[in-house]
Amino acid sequence: MKESQGRRPLGDIITEWWQALFKKAAVDYEESRLARFERAAKELGFSTDELLTISLRAYYTTDLLPLRMALLHLDADETARKDPTLFRALATNCKLCDAKGQCGRDMVQDPANPQWQRYCPNAVTLGAMRSVMMQRVMM
């Protein structure tokens, strides 16, 4: 079939329409995902950057907090159950910490070495929790 002058083939028109529709659907989907991510960050009390950082670090690293707590004879599950806000703050600090490699090595090589307290963002809080726990045991 011969193209008339100035008219485009129907196949080209349909292809362009389909591509435009597909592109709009992809953009709408990404905007929807971003909106859900922003809403989740807000509901959790984080900025989107903080939530992204936590998500990426949680994906690429293990959470060392329960291990550190166990070494201090603190029960991570019990803390999470009795004081979820405190545990969430501890977990967030742990996930955002840049010293995971050193922390993990220290726990394996010499778990009793107090050097972790110099770099751990949870050192003060965990120390206070340990003191409270020890006072309860002595009573």
Protein Blocks (a to p, Z undefined) as FASTA:
>chain_A
ZZdehiacfklmmmmmmmmmmmmmmmmmmmmmmmmmmmmmmmnopafklmmmmmmmmmmp
ccfklmmmmmnopafklmmmmmmmlmmmmmmmmmmpcklmmmmmmmmmmmmlmklmmmmm
klmmmmmmmmmmmmmmmZZ
